[in-house]
Amino acid sequence: MTQRVRMGMVGGGPGAFIGEVHRTAAAITGDIDLVAGAFSRNAEASRDFGATLGLSPDRSYGSYAELFEGEARLPEDERMQCVSIVTPNDSHADISCAALEAGFHVMCDKPAAGVLEDALRMERAVEASGLLFGLTHTYTGYPLVIEARERIAAGELGEIRRVAVSYLQDWLSREEDTHSSKQASWRNDPKRSGESGAFADIGTHAFNLVEFMTGRKVARIAAQLRSVIPGRAIDDDGGALFELDNGAAGQISASQVCTGAINALRIEIYGSEASLHWFQEEPNRLSLKKRGEPERVLRPGAGVPYLSPPALAVCRTPGGHPEGYIEAFANLYAAFAADVRTYPQAAAQPRGYATIGDGVDALRFIRAARLSSEADSAWTALAGIENVSP
């Protein structure tokens, strides 16, 4: 019987939303056991929370430094093999680098870091360690997003001409929302969130989805970022034009102040032969449209004959049984666990999750968007943006 992958966690303690999502997704893979963790900056709270999760007291640690030191002292067949990092953006780099130095693979919540320089530091640490590093860009785990990527790669859409992507929410649409929760407070603090607010939090998802599905890179951007709600020191709303590396045009919107929008992530990709349309709030529907022909609606499901092998590989239920956010999250963790198990052979294989390279690209996107906005929406190239004075 194959032994499950042993995972630790940093962050995700009392009052945290995303930590429970990560734990649930890892659990439903059936392939990962949470064996250790440091869940809070408060040592006592961290140990108490570990007890509520059923962890052994000697593996509920008071800090991430204690976690890495304590686990490294255990026999190789007992210690955690990887760590999930679910803390605010400003701490991702320090924790990730420490984990890699201690010999542990890393799965990190997105974005990779709060600022580009930290993401580049993480990239160097990954390269130096030779270990695995994944980012949880959740929406790339949906079967129909993978199906869209496969059809685009096969040329079904022809030459990509235009992309429209938007990610709109309303959970920060009122002034009192700024400090309404633990999550809201740190996301509205530039010291914790980094150099962007909404564009970092959800704009990076939209950006990553464009590059993942089209197989193209965003080359340059002309952006406008703004703070709509009085008193905010970081963007809560933004939009931009962008250009892909094949010359295709695009537009992106990312906002957390759009009243009535719950989690409205939508992408439309137009090619010379056809177009594809996907809406995250209806994730089990992918529309394929061609000129002069009826719209085709594709659905996911185990054994569905028209889906590609990569999409079928992540379908968990028969057709007509909806799969969503947690299942997509779990697909990322399942792919990561498979790579951990076969490491180091897996290091040279294609992965079913975003890597540190994708994370650096996203931080280049954020930096270019911010500098463009500050320059009255001037067109700004992503390549080499780290060499431009911030």
N, C-alpha and C positions, 0 to 999 in steps of 0.2 A: 504494500500500500504506500502510495506516495505521501510523504510528509508535507503538511501545510507550511506555507511561508510564514515565518515569525516576524511580526511587524510591531514597531513602537510608534508612539505619537508624541509630538510636541505641540501644545496648545489644545484648543477644543474643549476647555473645561467649563465650569459653571457659567451659564449665560451665553455661551458661544453657539451660533447657529450651524456653521459649516462643519464643525468637528463631528457632530452627530451624523451629518450626511456622509462624510468620509468613512466613519466607522460602519454605518449601515451598508454602504456600497462595498466596502472590503469584505464584510461578513457574508453578503449574499453571493459572492463569487464561489463560496464553498472551498476556497483555496488559501485563505489568509486567516491567521489567528493574531489578535491583538494581545501581546504578552507583556508590554511595558509602556511606561509613558511618564511625561512631565507635562501636566495639563494646565498649569497656571503659574504666573509669576510669583504668587504667594505659595511658599513651600508647603504649608499646612493644608491649604485648599487643594493643592495638587495631589497630595497623598490621600486626602479624604475622597477626592473625586475618583482616584484610581480604585479605591475600595468599593465605591458604588458601581464600578464597572466589573467588579469581581476579580480584580488583579491581586496578585500576591503582594502583601505589604512591602516586601523587600524589592519589588519591581515597580512600585509607585514612587517616583523620584521627586525631589523638591526643585530641581532645575534641569535644563537640558544638558548642562555640563555633567551633573551627577548621572543622568541617564546614559550618556555616551561612555563615561568612565566605568560605571557599574556594569553595563552590558558587555563592554569589552573585556572585563575580567572573567566573565562566565565562559565555560567550555564552548567551543565553536558550534556544537550541535544543540546548544541550549539558548545562546544569546539571540537577540533579535537580528534579523538579516537586513532589514530596511526600516526606514522611519518616514512617517507621514508628518509633514509640517503644515499646520493649519493656524498659524499666528498672523497678526497684522503684517502688512507689506514691509515695514521698516526693519523687521527682524529676520526676514527670509534668508538674506545673504549670510549673516553671521552664523545662524543655526545650520544652514545647508553646508557651509564650508567646514564647520566643526564636525558635522556628521561624516562628511566625506573623508576628512583627515583621520577620523576614528575608525574608518573602514566600513561604513554603512551606506548602502544604496539609499537614494532619496526620492520620495514622491512629494511634491510641493504644490500647495494651492497656488492659483494664478492671481495676479501677475507674478513673474519670477521675483521681482523686487520693486521697491518704491522708486528707484532712480536707475538710470542706464548704467552708471559706473558700478553699482553693486551687481547688476546682472552680468556685466563683463567679468567682474571678479569671480562670480559663481561659475561662469563658463571656463575660466582658467582652472578653477579648483576641480571641476568635473574632468577636464582634460588631463590634469596632473594625476588624479586618482585612478582614472580608467574605470570608474564605477558607473552604475546606472543612475540617471536622473530623469524623472518624469514630471510633467506639469498637468494639472487636471483641467484642461480645456474641455469641459463636459460635453459640449454639443457635438464634438467630433466622434463621440461614442454612440450616437444614434444610428441605427441601421440605414435609414433613408438618407442621411447625410453622407455616409460611406457609399451608398448606392449612387448618389449624385456625383461624387468624386470619380467613381469608376466609369460612369457613363461619359463624363467630360473627358477623362483620360483616354477613353476609347474613340473619341472624336465624334460622338453622337450629336453634340451641339455645334460642331464645326468650329470656326475660329471665334474665340470669346471676344465680344465687342463691348459689352457694358455689364456692370454689376451694381445692384442697389441693395444695400444692407442697412437695417436699422435695429437698434435695441433700445426700447423705451420702457421706462418704469415710472411709477408715481410715488414710491415710498418715502421720498425726500421732498415732496412737493409743497410742504408747508414749513413755515419758520420754526414751529415747535418740533419738527422732525429732526432738526440738526443734532440734538442730544437726547433723542427719545429712547435710545437703546445703546448697548455696548458697541454694536456693529456700526450704528450711525455716528457715534462720537468719534471713533478712530478714523472712519472713512472721510469725515469732514475736517480732519486735522492734517494739514500738509506734512507735519513732522512724522506722522504715522503712515499716512496713505502714500506719500511720495509727491512727485511733481504733477500729478493729475488726480482728479476725483472720479467723475463719471467715465471719462475716457479710459482711465486705467481699470476701473472696476468692471465695466461692461463693454466699453469700446474695444478692449483687447480681445474679448470673446468674438465680437463682430469681425475684427481685423483677422484673427486667426482662422475664422470660418471661411473668409474670402480666400486666403492663401491655401487652406486645406482643400477646399472643394475645387477651386480652379486649377491648382497646381502652378499658379503664377505668383510672382512676388509684387508687392506694392512698391513702386519705384519712387513716387513723389506724392506730396499732399499739399492741399491748400485748405487750411482749417480755421474755424472760429470756435474757440472755447469761451465759455462765460459762466459766471455765477449769477443765477436768477434770483435766488432767495437772499434777502438782505443779511449781511453779517457773515456770509460764508467766504472763506479765504481760499477756496479751491473750486474748480469747475463742477457744476452739477448738470450742465447741458452743453452739447456741442454738436457740430456738424462739419463735414469736409467733403471736398472733391478729392479724388485720388486718381492716379494713373498706374496701371499694371505694367509689368516689364515687356509686354507685347504691344503696348500702346492703347490697350482697351481703357475705356473711361469708367469711373465709378463714383458713387456717392455713399457716404456713411453718416448715420445719425446715432448719437448715444446720449441719452438723457434720463435723469432720475426725477424729473419734475413734470412729467407729462401726465396730467390728471386723467385717471381712468385706465391708464396702461399698467397692467400688472407685471407681466414679464414678456413683453412683446418683441421677441427676436424674429426678424423676418429677412430672408435673403432671396433675391431674384437674379438669375444669371442668364444673360442673353448671348446666344451665339449666332453665327451666320445661317445655321440650319434649324435650330430649335432653342427653346428656353426651358429652364427648370425653376420651380418655385417651392419654397419650404418655409413653414411658419412653426416656430417652436411650440406654441400653444396648441397646435394640432399636429404633433410630431409624427403621426402615423399616416400622413398624407404627403406625397411628393407629386407635384403636377408637372407633366411633360407636355409642352405645347409646340406645335409646328404650324406654319402658315397654311391655311386652307384645310386643316385637318381637325377632327374633334380632339378635345383635351383628353389626355390619358392620365389616370390617377393610379399611382403605384402605392402599394401597401406592404408593410413588413410582415414577416411571419416565418417560422421554421418550415422549410420545405417549399416555400413559394417559388414556383419554377422560373419566374422571370428575373429574380434577383441575382446579382453577381455573387460569386463565392465569398468575397470579403464581407459583404453585407449579410449573407446568410450565416456566416460564422458568428455573428454577434446577435442574432435573433434568438430570444430565449423561449418564446411561446408560439403556439400555432397562430396562423392568420386570424384576425378578428379579435385577438386578445391584446389590448393596448399595452405597449411598453413605453416608458418615459424617462424622466430625469434620473431617478435612482438607478435604473437599469443601464442607462448610458454611462453614468458615473462608474458603475460596477464593471462595465466593459473595459474601461481604462485600467482599473485595478487588476482585472483578470489578465490583461496583456502584460502589465508590469510584473505581476507575480510569476507569470510564465518565464519572463526574461530573468528574474532573480533566480529562479530554479535552475535555469540552464546557463547562467553566467559562468565563465566569461564568453562562451560561444555566442550568447545572445547579443553581445555588444556590437557585433558586426552585422546583425540582421535588422530588417525593417521593423519598426515598432508601432504598436497600436495606441500610442499616446504621444502627446507633445513632448519635445525634448528641450534642453537648455538653449539650443540654437533657436528654436521657435520663441522661447522666452526673451532672448536678446532681441530678436526681430520685433517683438511686440513693444519692448522698451524703446527701440529706435523709432517706432511708429509714434509712441507717446511723446518723445522728445521732439520729433519733427513737427508733430501737430501743435505742441505748445509754442515752439519757436515761430512757426508759421502764423499762429494766432497773434503773437506779440508783434509780428511784422506786418500787421494789417492783412492777414490771410495770403501772404506771398507764397508762391510755389516753393516747396522745400523738399530736397532729396533726402531719402532715408539713408542711403549708403554713405558711410563716413560721418554721420551726424554726431558721433561721439567726439569728433575732432573740431566741432564748431563750438565756440564759447557759449555756454548756456545763459 
